[in-house]
Amino acid sequence: MKEIDYLAPASLDEAYAALQNGKTSAFLAGGTDIIVQLREGRKQVDQLIDVKHIPELMRYGWTDGGGLAIGASVPFAEIYEDAEIARRLPCLIDCATLVGGIQIQSRACFGGNIGNSGPAADTVPALIALGATLTLGSREGTRELPLEAFFTGPGQNVLAPGELIVTVNVPPQPARSGAFFHRFIPRNEMDIAVVNVGARLELDAAGERIAGARVSVGAVAPTPLFVEEAGAALVGQAPGEEAFARAADAAAAAARPITDMRGSIAQRVHLTRVLTVRALRRALERAREA
Ligand SMILES: Cc1cc2nc3c(=O)[nH]c(=O)nc-3n(C[C@H](O)[C@H](O)[C@H](O)COP(=O)(O)OP(=O)(O)OC[C@H]3O[C@@H](n4cnc5c(N)ncnc54)[C@H](O)[C@@H]3O)c2cc1C
């Protein structure tokens, strides 16, 4: 492994300046992806910019409207140990508690899971189902974009040179809505998803029809998918198995998986259907409790 400079900016301005010094960079958040990739020679950079000393990236809080703004570097453990988040956004807990084990969760964060931009990243379908956006910052200012617009390919994203993820923004959730994240892995824990699904359902005032729905599927395409057709298949329908099966068909139709050591194309398409139905069932339970 070649020598790499280590920088620990204490502010966003210092981080932006570090990104302008002409060297190739990666960010060091929890380090649970990037250190492995550098050690194995899968990535090469001149400098690592530690993003765990920047106050804006290390804090989280509720917005006036009832959304949650999560600094990109806040460790998962801090999020899932927060009782208010667990009560109001249990779907975030579904995914945050699944990433690796406790050691990983004590370092790793949403910014790293998203920044790594793997097709199977576990927090992404959950966040897309919740309608999350990213705030990206650079010396020129900030811009906000829907999470599903961030990814362009395996390990690839729209981040411009000089830019970083500042916050992950979960908007206020609709009334009478619930969301759930589900994944399939060959082992009980510490494995990469064969398929993962996030789903949110919103019921009408009478609780008899689906007023809105968002479905996202991971590990079945070069990037995590936001399957708008699955949501459209649900809106206006009575919540139940018939509607869920139609949404699952739409999710399976959107899947473009590959066969690899974890699963075949046929298994992944089948799992997309199964997990979509299961995630919708649990999202419905939560919507009815909301
Ligand atoms: C044993 C083990 C088990 C794992 N299990 C899972 C699992 O179950 N599910 C899963 O999804 N992942 C898993 N992972 C992968 C990894 O832990 C997660 O992807 C984690 O969320 C990465 O976060 P991090 O903070 O460690 O990122 P880092 O490794 O610090 O960074 C990852 C990438 O994100 C970029 N980045 C970091 N912060 C920013 C920022 N603010 N702005 C822009 N880019 C940024 C970095 O440049 C780098 O390219 C596992 C890894 C290990 C080693």
The ligand as a MOL file (V3000), in Angstrom:
LIG
                    3D

  0  0  0     0  0            999 V3000
M  V30 BEGIN CTAB
M  V30 COUNTS 53 58 0 0 0
M  V30 BEGIN ATOM
M  V30 1 C -17.4450 -6.7300 8.4550 0
M  V30 2 C -18.2320 -5.7790 7.5880 0
M  V30 3 C -19.6070 -5.9400 7.4960 0
M  V30 4 C -20.3600 -5.0820 6.6890 0
M  V30 5 N -21.7080 -5.2660 6.6090 0
M  V30 6 C -22.4520 -4.4430 5.8340 0
M  V30 7 C -23.8580 -4.6240 5.7430 0
M  V30 8 O -24.4360 -5.5140 6.3760 0
M  V30 9 N -24.5640 -3.7790 4.9380 0
M  V30 10 C -23.9550 -2.7690 4.2420 0
M  V30 11 O -24.6420 -2.0110 3.5390 0
M  V30 12 N -22.6150 -2.5600 4.3270 0
M  V30 13 C -21.8580 -3.3800 5.0920 0
M  V30 14 N -20.5140 -3.1900 5.1760 0
M  V30 15 C -19.8800 -2.1050 4.4130 0
M  V30 16 C -19.6960 -0.7950 5.2410 0
M  V30 17 O -19.5990 -1.0590 6.6220 0
M  V30 18 C -20.8580 0.1730 5.0190 0
M  V30 19 O -20.9910 0.4820 3.6520 0
M  V30 20 C -20.6840 1.4640 5.8290 0
M  V30 21 O -21.8790 2.1660 5.9170 0
M  V30 22 C -19.6150 2.3870 5.2650 0
M  V30 23 O -19.5670 3.5140 6.0910 0
M  V30 24 P -18.1780 4.1150 6.5860 0
M  V30 25 O -18.5200 5.2960 7.4240 0
M  V30 26 O -17.3170 3.1030 7.2210 0
M  V30 27 O -17.5520 4.5780 5.1820 0
M  V30 28 P -16.0280 4.7700 4.7550 0
M  V30 29 O -15.3770 3.4640 4.5460 0
M  V30 30 O -15.3430 5.7430 5.6640 0
M  V30 31 O -16.2520 5.4850 3.3360 0
M  V30 32 C -16.8780 4.7740 2.2910 0
M  V30 33 C -16.9330 5.6280 1.0210 0
M  V30 34 O -17.7960 6.7120 1.2110 0
M  V30 35 C -17.1350 7.9330 0.8930 0
M  V30 36 N -17.6060 8.9270 1.8650 0
M  V30 37 C -17.5680 8.8460 3.2150 0
M  V30 38 N -18.1050 9.9450 3.7650 0
M  V30 39 C -18.4670 10.7610 2.7280 0
M  V30 40 C -19.0630 12.0520 2.6400 0
M  V30 41 N -19.4020 12.7510 3.7230 0
M  V30 42 N -19.2900 12.5520 1.4110 0
M  V30 43 C -18.9890 11.8620 0.2920 0
M  V30 44 N -18.4210 10.6330 0.3090 0
M  V30 45 C -18.1670 10.0990 1.5180 0
M  V30 46 C -15.6450 7.6480 1.0310 0
M  V30 47 O -14.8690 8.4810 0.1860 0
M  V30 48 C -15.5820 6.1970 0.6010 0
M  V30 49 O -15.4890 6.0960 -0.8010 0
M  V30 50 C -19.7110 -4.0300 5.9700 0
M  V30 51 C -18.3240 -3.8620 6.0800 0
M  V30 52 C -17.5890 -4.6990 6.8780 0
M  V30 53 C -16.1000 -4.5010 6.9830 0
M  V30 END ATOM
M  V30 BEGIN BOND
M  V30 1 1 1 2
M  V30 2 1 2 3
M  V30 3 2 2 52
M  V30 4 2 3 4
M  V30 5 1 4 5
M  V30 6 1 4 50
M  V30 7 2 5 6
M  V30 8 1 6 7
M  V30 9 1 6 13
M  V30 10 2 7 8
M  V30 11 1 7 9
M  V30 12 1 9 10
M  V30 13 2 10 11
M  V30 14 1 10 12
M  V30 15 2 12 13
M  V30 16 1 13 14
M  V30 17 1 14 15
M  V30 18 1 14 50
M  V30 19 1 15 16
M  V30 20 1 16 17
M  V30 21 1 16 18
M  V30 22 1 18 19
M  V30 23 1 18 20
M  V30 24 1 20 21
M  V30 25 1 20 22
M  V30 26 1 22 23
M  V30 27 1 23 24
M  V30 28 2 24 25
M  V30 29 1 24 26
M  V30 30 1 24 27
M  V30 31 1 27 28
M  V30 32 2 28 29
M  V30 33 1 28 30
M  V30 34 1 28 31
M  V30 35 1 31 32
M  V30 36 1 32 33
M  V30 37 1 33 34
M  V30 38 1 33 48
M  V30 39 1 34 35
M  V30 40 1 35 36
M  V30 41 1 35 46
M  V30 42 1 36 37
M  V30 43 1 36 45
M  V30 44 2 37 38
M  V30 45 1 38 39
M  V30 46 1 39 40
M  V30 47 2 39 45
M  V30 48 1 40 41
M  V30 49 2 40 42
M  V30 50 1 42 43
M  V30 51 2 43 44
M  V30 52 1 44 45
M  V30 53 1 46 47
M  V30 54 1 46 48
M  V30 55 1 48 49
M  V30 56 2 50 51
M  V30 57 1 51 52
M  V30 58 1 52 53
M  V30 END BOND
M  V30 END CTAB
M  END
